[in-house]
């Protein structure tokens, strides 16, 4: 009997290649849409090939909101500027992503998921959402405090079990905080994804294939 591998990740904006490859290696992904938004992270920004940041502006006070309630700020014509920057770096092969950026999304998660659908168009991984699962009640997921992060291990294990997963594929940073005991108690094996080589914004790979 083959394993059913589930991974989890925050629905970030145009994430790095390692995230896309991790999801492509799993049978299903749970998007962590209820974790608390963390400023200066990867949820609303990523780096371009020249090292500059491409950042979606969000409304003030977002850091206390779950990701699925963070609202986009349109105080500047950032959508047009973003598309210009993407085309400068990746050419017109980014037209599909730019079309989504130009849409009047008000919630950050709407934009991010639309872009992720494009980046993961060749993936067979089923999509699920933390907010749709009982184990997915909001918890802190970005912190330097191992104790503060402890509850998320039990929640992740519950969500994987709900979907019938018997393998949880964590990112490499999971080795810093993940408690494997809740998974083992539910008969779930824990593996860690290993990415080798550079980890650029995944848009680069999408437009080069």
N, C-alpha and C positions, 0 to 999 in steps of 0.2 A: 504494500500500500504506500503510495507516494505521499510525501509531506505536503502540507498546505501552509505556505509561508506568508506571514503578514508583517508588514512594516508600518511605521507611523512617521509622520512628519508634519511640521507646520506648513500651511499653504503660503509659502513665501513668494516674493515677486521675482520672476525670472531667475530661479535658483541656479546654483552651481551644477556642473556636470555630475559630480558625485551623487547628488540627490536624485537626479533623473536616472542614473544607472542603478542606484539602490532600488528604486521603485520598479524599474524594469526587471529586476532580479526576483521580485516577489510576486505572489499570486494575487495579493490584495494590498491596498494601502488605506490606512485610516488617517484622514486629514484632521489634525488637532486644531479645530476651529474655536475651541472654548478656552484655550490657555490665555493667560494675560499678555496683552501686547507689551513688547519690550522695545523702547526707543533705542536707536543706534544699533539695531540688530539687522536681520536680513528680511524681515517681514515686508517692508515697503521699499527696499533698495537692493542694488547689487552693483558690482564694479564692472566697468567697461574695460576693453583691452588696454587702454592707455592709463588705467589706474583710477580714473575719475569715477565718481558715484553717480548712478542714475537713481533718483529718489522720488517716490510718489509722495506728495505732501498730504499730511493727515491733519485732522482737526485737533486743536489743543485739548488736553485732558485725555487723550487716547490711551496713555500708559496705564490707566486704571480700568480699561475696558477689555472684555474678551475679544479675541481677534475677529469674531464674526459680527461685532458691533462697531468696529473702527471705521469712521467715516473719512472719505477723501475730501481734502480742501481744494477748492478751485479758485483760490485768490490770485493765481497767476495762470497764464496760458501754458501750463506745463505739458499738457498733452501733445501739442504741436511740437514743442521743444524736444520731448522725449522721442518722438518719431523721427525727428531730424537727426538726433544723436544716434539712434539705432541704425538708421540708413547710412550714416557716415561710417560706422564701424562694420556693418554687416551687409550693406547693400539692400536692394529692393526685395530680397528674399524674406525680409522681415515684415512684408506688407500685411500678412494675416495677423501678426501680433499688433502691429500699429493700428489695424482696423479695430481691434478690441480696446486698445488704449484710447482711441478717439470716441468710443461709446460713452455715454454719460453715466457710467457707474458711479454710485454714491457710496457704496460700501467697498472697502479695500478688498475684502475676500472675493467679491464678485469679479473684479478685475483679475486678481491673482489666479483664481480657478480657471477663468477663461483662457488665460495665457498658458497655464499648466496643461490644459486640454490639448493645446497646439504642440507643446513640447513633448507630451507623452502620447502623441497620436499613434505611434507604433507599438505602444505597450498594451498588453492584454490584462494588466492588473485591474481588478475590480476596485471601485472607489466606495469608501464608506466615510462617515463623519462622526467625530467624537460627540457632537451634540445629539446624534441619533442613537447613541448607545448608553445604557444605564451606567456603565463604568466610566463614562466620559464627562462626569461633572467637572466643572472648571477647577484647575489646580495651577499653581505656579510651575512653569516649565523652563524658565530661564533664570538662573541664580548661581552664585558662587558658593552657596551654602548647601552642603550635602544633606543635612537634616531637613532643610526646607524642601528639597527635591524628593525626599523619601516617599511621600504618598503617591507620587506619579507612577512608581513601579507597580504598585498594587492595581492602580487604575488601568494601566496599560495591559497588565496580565488579564484583567477582567474583560477588557474589550476584545483582546485576541481570542479568549475562550468563547465569548459570545458568538463570534464569527466562525467558530470551528477550527481555528488555527492551532497547529501543533508545533510550529516554529515561529519565533519572533526574531525578525531581522532588525537589529539596532544599528544606528550609525556608530562610527568609531568613538564618538564622544560619550556614548553610553557607558563605556568602561569607567568613566569618571564618577558616575552617579547611580547607575542602574543596580538595583537589588534584584538578583536573579531568583531569590527564594519564592516570591509569589508566583512566578512563572513555573518553577519546578513543582510547586504544590498543586498546580493545575495540569501537570503533565506536559508542559510546554518547554521545548528546548530553546535556548537563547544563542543566536549567532550574531557576529558583529561584521558589518560590511567594511571591507577594506578597499579604499580607492588608491590607485597608484598614478603617479604623474601629476601634471598640472590640473587645477580645478577651476577653469574659467566659467563664466556665465554660460549656461547651456544653450543659449541662443546661437552661439558660435558653431556648435556641433549641428544643430538643427538646420542651419542654412547652408552647411557645407556638404550635406549628404544628398 
